[in-house]
Amino acid sequence: MKTIEQFLTSDWYKHVTAEIVQLKPQVQFVEHASYEASWLMDSFKERKYVLEGFGVSAPTEEECMQWIMEQMAGDKANIMSYIVARLTFSEHLKDDPDGEFPEGEEPDEGDRSEVVEVLGFTRSVIANTIIEYDFVKNHPKQLTAYFKRTRIPGAAKFSSQIKKLYASITK
């Protein structure tokens, strides 16, 4: 996925990342990872599926990157505010590294995972958050479907939390 790889390491994207760091100095990003391009492309495919259904072809990498840049050009200040709020929200999530288990099937205390180190956010989180921003702003009724398609645990509850987060920054 050369186009997405190039985009995530481009000067334009590095500049956006630097602006986020200026707005939220304590945020940490990990070095660019090889899996980020495919993860981001999957998010775009799920976006297109949720908005247009099965009968359409997947977007091209070039279309995806162009869309991100158009979103930023058209609504940069609000998107940047949303990204900062969303990163702050994510930092305060109480994620269980073992995931969710049905009642009675939880792992024993000695079998639970231990978080050794928190590395920070992947750089592609910015582009993914722009996709999320588009849903919460322009397609809020489809936000839960998008979260389900991207395998977010507790998608309905999470969607509700994200809508509240968006409402808090648009007041």
C-alpha positions in Angstrom: 0.0 0.0 0.0 2.5 2.5 -1.1 0.2 5.5 -1.4 -1.0 5.2 2.2 2.5 4.4 3.4 3.8 7.5 1.6 0.9 9.6 2.9 1.5 8.6 6.6 5.2 9.5 6.3 4.7 12.6 4.1 5.6 16.1 5.1 2.0 17.1 5.1 1.0 14.4 7.5 4.1 15.1 9.7 3.0 18.8 9.8 -0.5 17.8 11.0 1.0 15.5 13.6 3.3 18.3 14.8 0.3 20.6 15.1 -1.5 18.1 17.3 1.6 17.9 19.5 1.6 21.7 19.8 -2.1 21.6 20.9 -1.5 18.6 23.2 2.2 18.5 24.2 1.9 15.4 26.4 0.6 13.2 23.5 3.0 10.6 22.4 3.1 8.9 19.0 5.0 5.7 18.2 7.2 5.5 15.2 5.4 4.6 12.0 4.6 0.9 11.9 4.1 -1.2 8.8 0.6 -2.4 9.8 -0.8 1.2 9.9 -1.5 1.4 6.1 -3.6 -1.7 6.0 -5.4 -0.8 9.2 -6.3 2.7 7.8 -7.4 1.2 4.4 -9.7 -1.2 6.3 -11.2 1.8 8.1 -11.9 3.4 4.7 -13.4 0.2 3.3 -15.7 -0.1 6.3 -16.7 3.6 6.0 -17.6 3.1 2.4 -19.6 -0.1 3.2 -21.5 1.6 6.0 -22.4 4.6 3.9 -23.0 3.0 0.5 -23.5 -0.8 1.1 -22.0 -3.9 -0.4 -22.6 -3.1 -4.1 -19.8 -0.6 -4.4 -16.1 -1.1 -5.1 -13.5 -0.3 -2.4 -12.0 3.1 -2.5 -8.6 3.5 -4.0 -5.7 4.6 -1.7 -5.4 7.8 -3.7 -9.1 8.6 -3.1 -8.8 7.9 0.6 -5.8 10.3 1.0 -7.4 13.0 -1.1 -10.6 12.7 1.1 -8.5 13.2 4.3 -6.8 16.3 2.9 -10.1 17.7 1.7 -11.7 17.2 5.1 -8.8 19.0 6.7 -8.9 21.9 4.2 -12.6 22.3 4.8 -12.9 22.1 8.5 -9.4 22.1 10.0 -10.0 24.0 13.2 -12.9 21.8 14.3 -11.2 18.6 13.2 -8.1 19.5 15.2 -10.2 20.3 18.3 -11.9 17.0 17.9 -8.7 15.0 17.5 -7.2 16.6 20.7 -10.5 15.8 22.6 -10.6 12.3 21.2 -7.0 11.6 22.1 -7.6 12.9 25.7 -10.8 10.7 25.8 -8.8 7.6 24.7 -6.1 8.2 27.3 -8.7 8.0 30.0 -10.4 4.8 28.8 -10.2 1.9 31.2 -9.2 -0.8 28.7 -8.9 -4.3 29.9 -5.9 -5.9 28.0 -7.6 -9.3 28.2 -10.9 -8.0 26.6 -14.4 -8.7 27.7 -15.6 -12.0 29.0 -19.1 -13.4 29.7 -20.2 -13.8 33.3 -18.4 -16.8 34.8 -15.8 -17.0 32.1 -13.4 -14.4 33.3 -9.8 -15.4 33.5 -8.4 -16.2 37.0 -6.4 -13.4 38.6 -3.0 -15.2 37.8 -4.0 -15.5 34.2 -4.7 -11.9 33.6 -2.5 -9.8 31.4 -0.4 -7.0 32.8 0.3 -3.7 31.0 4.0 -3.2 31.2 4.4 -0.1 29.1 2.1 2.3 27.3 3.8 3.3 24.0 1.5 6.0 22.7 -0.7 6.4 19.7 0.0 5.2 16.2 0.4 8.1 13.7 -2.6 6.7 11.7 -4.9 7.5 14.6 -5.1 11.0 13.2 -6.5 9.9 9.9 -8.8 7.3 11.6 -10.1 10.0 13.9 -10.9 12.2 10.9 -13.0 9.3 9.5 -14.7 9.1 12.9 -15.3 12.8 13.0 -17.0 12.7 9.6 -19.4 10.0 11.0 -20.2 11.8 14.2 -20.7 15.1 12.5 -22.4 14.1 9.2 -23.7 10.6 9.7 -24.3 10.2 13.5 -27.0 7.5 13.0 -24.4 5.3 11.2 -21.7 5.7 13.8 -22.6 2.6 15.8 -22.6 0.6 12.6 -19.2 1.9 11.7 -17.8 1.0 15.1 -19.3 -2.5 14.8 -17.8 -3.0 11.4 -14.4 -1.9 12.8 -14.8 -4.3 15.7 -15.0 -1.8 18.6 -16.2 -3.6 21.7 -19.4 -2.3 23.1 -20.0 -0.3 19.9 -23.4 1.2 20.9 -22.1 2.4 24.3 -18.9 3.7 22.7 -20.9 5.5 20.0 -23.0 7.2 22.6 -19.8 8.4 24.4 -18.3 9.7 21.2 -21.5 11.6 20.4 -21.3 13.3 23.8 -17.6 14.1 23.3 -18.4 15.7 19.9 -21.3 17.7 21.5 -19.0 19.0 24.2 -16.6 20.5 21.6 -19.3 22.0 19.4 -21.0 24.1 22.1 
